[in-house]
């Protein structure tokens, strides 16, 4: 298993560790519910160094990205981040990603840990058609093993991070970033987040990881900073209705089916992979839609469970589900036939021979 520069810190803090995307990662520390509520009301830190970072550079960088991503890269400006996905040419999604524009010829793609190699191969394959080479010092470069990342999340997060920065960062806009010094380290500080609780991500070179870690805990002590594992990361993102690759979206799901039409832009001159198919789906409709639902009856929906009509006819399946630590009820996301996708529709989750009622709701859950 791979490790991050912070792995020994997690083990020393008593984390429950497990393999995730090939890395030895902390799943929980004080318990998922406690960690979840800490981020909702205070501040916590996630080690997300397992995420992948891929550079796309040169005069053809924007053209390549316009081809391989669904969102409109031409709308980016220096210091702006964009959520997007990479269509796979078969109507599915290679990965959902973040695109950072450093300048007109320099972009950083942040990709899901489990997909890093697959994404890299896909980008290199498509880049060849644009005459772009891969490798150190080339237009395409996979820097994933050289960069570590901490996500500091919660309503108190930016107060903590401000203590490590010489310039003001607390009023930075959502989905923007800066290249700047953080705790004396060269860093990228971005405001994206996967919790919906506010905060930022800090990217530094691996060799600066220990310095950043020590500075963060010194700054966070007065605010009650806590370690947060991947278990709470999942419950936090689900409460906000954020898709998880491998569960809610994958190589078989289209962004139109997944409710990601807002990152699928049919701009003039943007000839992206699967454009015609997605345009047809948008115009003619799809055979399934991703929805959020809250349990009416007592029960917890789980990934892989079937979804049914109240009469028991199977209409889809659960992609993500949990007992919401904030709402204290079961919540989930899943694909259903379009006629059951309207908010307010009562559906059912078959569990051990019983049909537990649930209501389709508009996301996010809170």
Secondary structure, 3 states (H helix, E strand, C coil): CECCCCHHHHHHCCCEEEEECCEEEEEECCCHHHHHHHHHHCCEEEECCCCEEEEEECCCHHHHHHHHCCCCHHHCCCCEEEEEEEECCCCCEEEEEEEEEEECCEEEEEECHHHHHHHHHHHHHHHHCCCCCECCCCCEEECHHHEEEEEEECCCHHHHHHCCCCCCCCCCCCCEEEEEEECCEEEEEECCCCCCCCEEEEEEEHHHHHHHHHHHHHHHHHHCCEECCHHHHHHHHHHCCCCCECCCECCCCCCCCCCCHHHCCCCCCCCCCCHHHHHHHHHHCCCCEEEEEEECCCCCCCCCCEEECCCCCEEEEEEEEEECCCCCCEEEEEEECHHHCCCCCEEEEEECCEEEEEEEECCCCC
